[in-house]
Amino acid sequence: MKTTFNDGEAVEILFEMVFEEYEGILNTSRLIQVIHAFTEWAIEQEKLKEEEAE
């Protein structure tokens, strides 16, 4: 199953994850961690796509 997001959807999902976890209290350090993890995941997905294309 392939899942793709545009930038707006990705940001919306990140904020939903952070707000749900902290019941509406925005925790900046947690948000940074989530964005970092999401970015690493997205980079890995791009690498996999490139490898599949070869």
ABEGO torsion letter per residue (X at the ends): XBBBBBAAAAAAAAAAAAAAAAGGBBBAAAAAAAAAAAAAAAAAAAAAAAAAAX
